[in-house]
């Protein structure tokens, strides 16, 4: 059975032991500066390579596209926290369902506000697809995310609830 269809996977995650969370939080505090320095160093390298090879990019668009793809492949993973990281709010509110309910409602509400914003011809289109990460709904489960999202006009997309809940803005299919 697909994870998307299995109702047991939509339940809240188990509460993690406080000792394990403290250790992960300390490791997160130690790891974050290293990650930031690595991101800045990688960005500096790509800027230096871009400046040095500026003449090549004038004649070759494929080189420029390749440089941008390489930049995305290196900088995107460095800009995200690994799944083992624990933030201060997660450490404080582990097991607090009211906190996670409010967090889910805030996240879905923010995406709803973005998606339902009036369309301006001079700006990019509002987002029609989003992903709510496990970090936001750990204490209440993906089922609560689905419940809140469906009430605000979102549809569920095939997703792995152990990582994120993917949503599609229903009104986007009605082109004005």
N, C-alpha and C positions, 0 to 999 in steps of 0.2 A: 504494500500500500504506500502511496506517495505521502510524503511528510505534509503536503498541502492538505490532504484529505483526512489525515489521522487526527481525531479530536484530542487525543491524549497529549500531543505535542503542544497544544494551545494553552495548556495549564501553566500556572506560575512556576518559575524555577525554584528549586530547593534553596532554603536559606543557607548561605555559606557560613562556616564557623568564623567567629570574630578573630581568632588568632591568625587564620589563613588570610583574612582581609587585611589585617594590620601588616603582615609580611608583604603582601602584594602592594599595599599602599606605600610602604617604605621603598620597595623596589621601583615603583612608579616614580616616586620623588627623585630617586637616584638616576633613573633612566631618562626622564624628560629632558634635562639639560643636554645630555649626550645626543638625543634625537634632534633637538633644536640645532645644535652645532653641526651635526651631520647634514641637516637640511640646508643650512646656510652655506656650508662648504660645497655641497653639490650644486646649489644655485650659482655660487661664485664661479665654479668650474664651467658650468654651462654658459654663463655670461661671458667669461673669458674666451671660450671656444667660439661663441657666436660673434664676438667682436673681432677676433683674429680671422675668422673665415667669412667675414661680411662680404668680401669680394666674390666669393664662390656663390653666396646666396643671391647675388644680383643675376647671375647667369643660370642658376639651377634651382628650380622650385622644389625638386625632389629632395635635394640636400636639406633645404630648410624644413620641409615636412618631416624628414627623417630625424632632424635635430629636435623638432618639437615633440615627436613621438617618444624619442629617447628621454627627453626632459620629463614628459608625463609619466613614463614608466619608472623613473628614478624618484621624482619628487612626490608623486601621489602616495606611494606607500609610506614615505617618510613623514607625510603630513597627518597620518592617522595613527591613533593609539593602538597598540596591539590588544588583543582580546583579554589578556591577563591583567592589564592595567586596572587599577581601582582608584577612583577619584574620591575626594573628601566627602562629597554628598553621598556617594555609594557606601562609604565606610560608616557614616553616621546613620543612614536610613535603611540599612539592610533589614529586610523583613517588615518594613513599615508600608502596608498596602495603601494607606491614605496618601502618603507621599508619592508613590508610584502612580496612583490614579491621577493625581494632580499633574504629574509630569507627562503622562500620556495625553491628558486633555489639553495641556498647554502645547505639546508638540503637534498634535493633530490640528488644533485650532490655528496654530501658526501656519501650517501648510494649507489649511482651508482658506485663510485670509489671503495668502499669496495666490492660490489657484483661482479664487473667486474675484480677485481684483479686476476692475474694469480694464479692458484691453486698450492700450494706447498704441497708435500706429507707429510712433517713433521709438517705442521701446520693444524689447524682446517679449515674446509671448510668455504668459504666466506658466509656471510648471504644471504639468498634467500628471506627472508620476512622481512618487516619493517613496522613501524607505524610512521606516521608524526603526532605529537600532535596538537591539536587545537591552542595551544599557538603560533605555528609557522605560521599558515595560517589564523588567525582570521580576518584580514583586507582584505583578497582577496577571501576567501571562499575555500571550498574543490574542487570546479570545477577547480580552477587554479592549485591546487596540482595535480589533475588528468591529466590536460593538460600537465604540465611540466613532470610528471612521464611517461606518455604514450610516449612522444617524446624521452625519454631516455631509453625506452625499458622495462618499468614496466607494470604490469597488475594490475587492481583494484581487491581487495578482498572484500567480504561482510564486511561492516563497518558501524559504527555509526559516521557520519560526525560531529555530535555535540561534539564528544570527540577526534577522530583521523581518519586519512585516512590510511587504511591498503593496502600495496602494495606487489606484488610478482614479483621477478626478472624472466622475461620470459626466459632468456638464461639458467636458472637452469633446465628447463624441457628437455633441450638437453644435455644428458649425454655424455661426451667425453671419 
